[in-house]
Amino acid sequence: DLEEPASAQLSQAFEHRRLAEEAQNHSDELRNQLALVSQQLSLSQQQYYNANQLLEQARYQDGQLRAKLAEGQTMISYLEAEKEHLTLKVGELEKQKEDQEKDHSTA
């Protein structure tokens, strides 16, 4: 009679040990998954930081390009005005030349 309760206790102890090992294995697995998620989070945060850096650089370059564009547009406007002025000047000179030729021919 005494052997049976001892055997049952031993069997129960082995079962508890098996369950404890399973729980430990599960706990280790969860710990590993948590470490992996933590690593992925860290990587994502780094990628987010890098993306923000690139965005800031792009904004800065955009500002520089817009300033150069405005500068170029100003230069184009100036050159168009200068062209118009020179065209008028050429017209005046041609008129003077024609007038002089008329004066010479009538003289």
MDAnalysis code that builds the backbone (N, CA, C; Angstrom):
import MDAnalysis as mda
import numpy as np

u = mda.Universe.empty(321, n_residues=107, atom_resindex=np.repeat(np.arange(107), 3), trajectory=True)
u.add_TopologyAttr("name", ["N", "CA", "C"] * 107)
u.add_TopologyAttr("resid", np.arange(1, 108))
u.add_TopologyAttr("resname", ["ASP", "LEU", "GLU", "GLU", "PRO", "ALA", "SER", "ALA", "GLN", "LEU", "SER", "GLN", "ALA", "PHE", "GLU", "HIS", "ARG", "ARG", "LEU", "ALA", "GLU", "GLU", "ALA", "GLN", "ASN", "HIS", "SER", "ASP", "GLU", "LEU", "ARG", "ASN", "GLN", "LEU", "ALA", "LEU", "VAL", "SER", "GLN", "GLN", "LEU", "SER", "LEU", "SER", "GLN", "GLN", "GLN", "TYR", "TYR", "ASN", "ALA", "ASN", "GLN", "LEU", "LEU", "GLU", "GLN", "ALA", "ARG", "TYR", "GLN", "ASP", "GLY", "GLN", "LEU", "ARG", "ALA", "LYS", "LEU", "ALA", "GLU", "GLY", "GLN", "THR", "MET", "ILE", "SER", "TYR", "LEU", "GLU", "ALA", "GLU", "LYS", "GLU", "HIS", "LEU", "THR", "LEU", "LYS", "VAL", "GLY", "GLU", "LEU", "GLU", "LYS", "GLN", "LYS", "GLU", "ASP", "GLN", "GLU", "LYS", "ASP", "HIS", "SER", "THR", "ALA"])
u.atoms.positions = np.array([
    [0.812, -1.202, 0.000],
    [0.000, 0.000, 0.000],
    [0.860, 1.273, 0.000],
    [1.944, 1.256, 0.744],
    [2.812, 2.429, 0.820],
    [3.510, 2.711, -0.500],
    [3.768, 1.638, -1.295],
    [4.460, 1.824, -2.573],
    [3.615, 2.605, -3.561],
    [2.316, 2.362, -3.540],
    [1.445, 3.009, -4.515],
    [1.393, 4.531, -4.329],
    [1.201, 5.059, -3.107],
    [1.218, 6.514, -2.950],
    [2.592, 7.095, -3.291],
    [3.680, 6.392, -2.973],
    [5.025, 6.871, -3.290],
    [5.209, 6.899, -4.799],
    [4.739, 5.881, -5.469],
    [4.824, 5.810, -6.925],
    [3.982, 6.923, -7.554],
    [2.805, 7.170, -7.003],
    [1.939, 8.229, -7.510],
    [2.589, 9.596, -7.278],
    [3.221, 9.737, -6.100],
    [3.908, 11.008, -5.802],
    [5.082, 11.224, -6.754],
    [5.825, 10.137, -7.003],
    [6.957, 10.209, -7.916],
    [6.468, 10.560, -9.320],
    [5.406, 9.927, -9.742],
    [4.820, 10.189, -11.063],
    [4.358, 11.646, -11.149],
    [3.740, 12.094, -10.056],
    [3.263, 13.474, -10.008],
    [4.442, 14.454, -10.025],
    [5.496, 14.106, -9.326],
    [6.694, 14.962, -9.294],
    [7.305, 15.054, -10.683],
    [7.383, 13.910, -11.395],
    [7.910, 13.930, -12.768],
    [7.032, 14.805, -13.675],
    [5.713, 14.693, -13.476],
    [4.776, 15.491, -14.285],
    [4.968, 16.984, -14.007],
    [5.134, 17.338, -12.731],
    [5.372, 18.733, -12.357],
    [6.679, 19.229, -12.974],
    [7.692, 18.386, -12.937],
    [8.997, 18.749, -13.509],
    [8.851, 18.967, -15.027],
    [8.127, 18.060, -15.698],
    [7.922, 18.162, -17.138],
    [7.179, 19.474, -17.467],
    [6.137, 19.762, -16.671],
    [5.373, 20.993, -16.877],
    [6.241, 22.231, -16.622],
    [7.085, 22.163, -15.611],
    [7.984, 23.283, -15.295],
    [8.975, 23.501, -16.437],
    [9.495, 22.404, -17.006],
    [10.427, 22.521, -18.139],
    [9.724, 23.117, -19.365],
    [8.491, 22.659, -19.591],
    [7.707, 23.212, -20.702],
    [7.488, 24.709, -20.502],
    [7.136, 25.075, -19.278],
    [6.900, 26.478, -18.964],
    [8.188, 27.285, -19.159],
    [9.319, 26.705, -18.731],
    [10.613, 27.386, -18.897],
    [10.945, 27.547, -20.387],
    [10.702, 26.474, -21.151],
    [10.957, 26.544, -22.597],
    [10.077, 27.611, -23.255],
    [8.818, 27.640, -22.862],
    [7.885, 28.627, -23.395],
    [8.335, 30.037, -23.015],
    [8.763, 30.178, -21.767],
    [9.249, 31.468, -21.278],
    [10.490, 31.901, -22.078],
    [11.407, 30.971, -22.332],
    [12.604, 31.279, -23.122],
    [12.223, 31.693, -24.544],
    [11.258, 30.976, -25.107],
    [10.795, 31.291, -26.463],
    [10.200, 32.699, -26.517],
    [9.372, 33.026, -25.510],
    [8.776, 34.367, -25.453],
    [9.847, 35.434, -25.271],
    [10.846, 35.147, -24.454],
    [11.958, 36.079, -24.228],
    [12.708, 36.329, -25.539],
    [12.925, 35.247, -26.302],
    [13.611, 35.376, -27.595],
    [12.776, 36.200, -28.580],
    [11.463, 35.945, -28.578],
    [10.585, 36.712, -29.464],
    [10.581, 38.194, -29.079],
    [10.581, 38.449, -27.776],
    [10.613, 39.820, -27.288],
    [11.915, 40.503, -27.719],
    [13.019, 39.786, -27.614],
    [14.307, 40.341, -28.040],
    [14.283, 40.655, -29.534],
    [13.677, 39.770, -30.325],
    [13.570, 39.984, -31.763],
    [12.705, 41.210, -32.071],
    [11.573, 41.314, -31.393],
    [10.689, 42.471, -31.592],
    [11.409, 43.757, -31.183],
    [12.155, 43.688, -30.097],
    [12.911, 44.850, -29.623],
    [13.952, 45.266, -30.665],
    [14.615, 44.275, -31.248],
    [15.601, 44.544, -32.306],
    [14.934, 45.191, -33.512],
    [13.783, 44.649, -33.908],
    [13.052, 45.191, -35.058],
    [12.593, 46.620, -34.775],
    [12.158, 46.862, -33.550],
    [11.735, 48.207, -33.164],
    [12.913, 49.173, -33.262],
    [14.050, 48.748, -32.765],
    [15.245, 49.576, -32.815],
    [15.626, 49.877, -34.263],
    [15.559, 48.872, -35.109],
    [15.865, 49.049, -36.533],
    [14.863, 50.015, -37.165],
    [13.581, 49.852, -36.839],
    [12.551, 50.740, -37.380],
    [12.778, 52.179, -36.929],
    [13.164, 52.347, -35.681],
    [13.436, 53.690, -35.176],
    [14.621, 54.304, -35.911],
    [15.638, 53.505, -36.195],
    [16.804, 53.992, -36.934],
    [16.400, 54.379, -38.359],
    [15.563, 53.541, -38.977],
    [15.097, 53.840, -40.330],
    [14.258, 55.118, -40.338],
    [13.437, 55.296, -39.327],
    [12.618, 56.501, -39.205],
    [13.520, 57.734, -39.064],
    [14.534, 57.610, -38.220],
    [15.491, 58.709, -38.025],
    [16.191, 59.026, -39.349],
    [16.649, 57.980, -40.053],
    [17.331, 58.178, -41.338],
    [16.403, 58.839, -42.353],
    [15.153, 58.395, -42.394],
    [14.183, 58.973, -43.322],
    [13.963, 60.449, -43.006],
    [13.902, 60.782, -41.721],
    [13.737, 62.188, -41.335],
    [14.943, 63.022, -41.749],
    [16.148, 62.444, -41.596],
    [17.368, 63.145, -42.019],
    [17.319, 63.419, -43.519],
    [16.926, 62.390, -44.293],
    [16.841, 62.552, -45.748],
    [15.789, 63.599, -46.118],
    [14.678, 63.594, -45.400],
    [13.623, 64.575, -45.649],
    [14.135, 65.986, -45.377],
    [14.859, 66.164, -44.286],
    [15.420, 67.480, -43.964],
    [16.402, 67.928, -45.043],
    [17.254, 67.002, -45.512],
    [18.197, 67.328, -46.587],
    [17.444, 67.726, -47.850],
    [16.396, 66.975, -48.170],
    [15.608, 67.269, -49.374],
    [14.960, 68.642, -49.255],
    [14.442, 68.962, -48.075],
    [13.823, 70.279, -47.878],
    [14.852, 71.393, -48.053],
    [16.040, 71.172, -47.499],
    [17.107, 72.168, -47.614],
    [17.484, 72.359, -49.080],
    [17.680, 71.239, -49.790],
    [18.037, 71.326, -51.205],
    [16.916, 71.971, -52.012],
    [15.676, 71.672, -51.667],
    [14.533, 72.286, -52.336],
    [14.586, 73.806, -52.162],
    [14.881, 74.236, -50.957],
    [14.993, 75.677, -50.692],
    [16.096, 76.311, -51.528],
    [17.242, 75.622, -51.601],
    [18.352, 76.139, -52.398],
    [17.975, 76.212, -53.876],
    [17.329, 75.167, -54.368],
    [16.942, 75.144, -55.783],
    [15.902, 76.217, -56.090],
    [14.977, 76.420, -55.162],
    [13.975, 77.466, -55.372],
    [14.643, 78.848, -55.418],
    [15.640, 79.048, -54.558],
    [16.359, 80.331, -54.563],
    [17.095, 80.513, -55.891],
    [17.743, 79.448, -56.374],
    [18.445, 79.529, -57.663],
    [17.455, 79.766, -58.801],
    [16.302, 79.129, -58.726],
    [15.276, 79.319, -59.748],
    [14.824, 80.778, -59.761],
    [14.573, 81.336, -58.589],
    [14.147, 82.740, -58.505],
    [15.236, 83.645, -59.068],
    [16.488, 83.328, -58.739],
    [17.626, 84.091, -59.250],
    [17.661, 84.024, -60.783],
    [17.474, 82.824, -61.306],
    [17.474, 82.618, -62.758],
    [16.330, 83.365, -63.428],
    [15.164, 83.336, -62.795],
    [14.008, 84.043, -63.362],
    [14.243, 85.555, -63.364],
    [14.869, 86.029, -62.303],
    [15.201, 87.455, -62.242],
    [16.178, 87.810, -63.355],
    [17.181, 86.965, -63.561],
    [18.170, 87.199, -64.611],
    [17.506, 87.176, -65.986],
    [16.584, 86.240, -66.201],
    [15.865, 86.158, -67.485],
    [15.065, 87.445, -67.711],
    [14.382, 87.907, -66.678],
    [13.598, 89.145, -66.806],
    [14.511, 90.313, -67.151],
    [15.653, 90.384, -66.466],
    [16.615, 91.453, -66.743],
    [17.103, 91.372, -68.188],
    [17.461, 90.184, -68.642],
    [17.976, 90.018, -70.001],
    [16.906, 90.313, -71.043],
    [15.660, 89.942, -70.751],
    [14.574, 90.260, -71.692],
    [14.387, 91.779, -71.786],
    [14.456, 92.472, -70.657],
    [14.329, 93.937, -70.648],
    [15.502, 94.557, -71.400],
    [16.692, 94.027, -71.182],
    [17.894, 94.521, -71.867],
    [17.771, 94.292, -73.378],
    [17.258, 93.136, -73.766],
    [17.057, 92.828, -75.192],
    [16.082, 93.829, -75.814],
    [14.996, 94.083, -75.077],
    [13.994, 95.044, -75.564],
    [14.623, 96.427, -75.739],
    [15.418, 96.830, -74.746],
    [16.099, 98.131, -74.788],
    [17.033, 98.198, -75.999],
    [17.819, 97.133, -76.204],
    [18.760, 97.118, -77.327],
    [18.036, 97.075, -78.670],
    [16.917, 96.373, -78.714],
    [16.128, 96.332, -79.948],
    [15.633, 97.730, -80.298],
    [15.150, 98.458, -79.279],
    [14.708, 99.837, -79.508],
    [15.881, 100.708, -79.955],
    [17.024, 100.516, -79.323],
    [18.227, 101.290, -79.661],
    [18.623, 101.022, -81.106],
    [18.595, 99.744, -81.522],
    [18.918, 99.383, -82.904],
    [17.923, 100.051, -83.853],
    [16.654, 100.017, -83.467],
    [15.620, 100.681, -84.280],
    [15.906, 102.163, -84.434],
    [16.294, 102.812, -83.350],
    [16.619, 104.247, -83.391],
    [17.815, 104.495, -84.301],
    [18.844, 103.678, -84.166],
    [20.049, 103.846, -84.985],
    [19.747, 103.625, -86.465],
    [18.919, 102.619, -86.749],
    [18.550, 102.366, -88.142],
    [17.775, 103.555, -88.707],
    [16.903, 104.133, -87.889],
    [16.125, 105.301, -88.314],
    [17.058, 106.475, -88.584],
    [18.031, 106.677, -87.667],
    [19.002, 107.766, -87.865],
    [19.772, 107.560, -89.167],
    [20.169, 106.302, -89.407],
    [20.921, 105.979, -90.619],
    [20.066, 106.278, -91.853],
    [18.819, 105.860, -91.818],
    [17.915, 106.129, -92.940],
    [17.760, 107.640, -93.157],
    [17.589, 108.362, -92.030],
    [17.436, 109.825, -92.128],
    [18.684, 110.459, -92.724],
    [19.865, 109.980, -92.301],
    [21.127, 110.519, -92.833],
    [21.236, 110.210, -94.333],
    [20.844, 108.993, -94.726],
    [20.910, 108.615, -96.135],
    [19.965, 109.487, -96.955],
    [18.794, 109.795, -96.409],
    [17.843, 110.668, -97.096],
    [18.428, 112.058, -97.232],
    [19.056, 112.531, -96.108],
    [19.669, 113.866, -96.120],
    [20.761, 113.938, -97.183],
    [21.586, 112.880, -97.290],
    [22.669, 112.857, -98.273],
    [22.117, 112.804, -99.690],
    [21.056, 112.066, -99.876],
    [20.509, 111.916, -101.221],
    [19.776, 113.169, -101.681],
    [19.204, 113.923, -100.711],
    [18.505, 115.143, -101.080],
    [19.482, 116.299, -101.193],
    [20.633, 116.157, -100.604],
    [21.602, 117.254, -100.603],
    [22.425, 117.344, -101.847],
])
